């Protein structure tokens, strides 16, 4: 085995979400983050997808561990599915592990896997690698960058980060350790690109406090704050400002309740005695004495905020005089749902405040000047932009090249599946792996076969045809004229008298009559003949490819 490092991104490069990267050296491989993503709107009825881990099969014996940078779903969401395939140890911070445990419990995996909790500056040996965990700031707490050392050089992987010197919870980003690695020499920096198109610095988590205070001081009715359940700094701010204005906090929505519970239990949230109230207790309070912390900032129909604004959530609904604060960014693709939600809230007579009107949300990702600080601290030989759509990776490169004097030839743009080889001197793409997507049915935690998704698409666009053929069990001859039932097909009037319908019946009849003796005896063969003939005919006549499901009845 030659002494090279291979970086193989399985997800997160050229897309939003599904962050996952394989790092290989010698006989060992580690997976850095295993996230989930959200498929395009055109994937019918599928909410979630994960990287396809198929190609890792050939490295089954080499995978030494999964190392997690932080607890966002696009970094941990695929963990149960990976661990079901490859039962390897997992390394993560205390808070991240709290989220992971609750996820593994849902999948009934908790007792079968080895979980290592690590502290900032811990160093662990994993096969040929030594990994040091370095604190970074982000919208979540307890987040890491990783220093991954090998005999031929060190990689720094930033994870998601911003440079926040005054976080609400915990210590600031550990630039000192990053600089120490920079002085010792860093071969490559794989670096967050999510906000690489945004000039300047990303504001501190604290930046939202003044506007929250102002809104709370003005509001007379109830206040509803919708935020990401994982934005722990934000939750603390809402709790603190509520305390300041003598309001109690009531937490609504499954993931919000879960995360507040985990963060409080592990000591990340600072809650004053009696600060949290149940829904029932909140009803006894005056309008000016309560704030609801809720899920659903993206307009998700089943989340608390949508239900509070459209009908009711466990008997509670938003009403006249209430103030709703959307303390989150709009994730691309959710614009319509959020717009609809805002309309519903207005109908209820409540006022709504989003990030366009007040500073009530800041990003958790590095803007350009944060990227500069990171790159100057780490002083890598190569930079590999990660986490983001291709446009963001590209702008990351342009920024470093044009504004930080970083040599352009040492900024390597790669995409999912590319195999980037680092030999200590050069960085070269030496291959391409097949890394597709696996769709997940969220209700059953099951993988959805790609064929199912293709079929749903076909059903949605082209409809379905069911020819029904009745034959004699003895002779295999038609016992009655074939019937054809169709749904969602263009060119058909429902009563089945159209030319197309009569033609389809004729095609089916001819297909059966032309069938061989063997096909008549074996109904699956007969079905296939009918399907193929009908498909050919319909495609020729209409240009569409409906799903065709023949039924053969033997009497
Ligand atoms: Zn994140």
Boltz pocket constraint, residues with backbone or C-beta under 6 A from the ligand:
constraints:
  - pocket:
      binder: B
      contacts: [[A, 70], [A, 72], [A, 138], [A, 160]]
      max_distance: 6.0
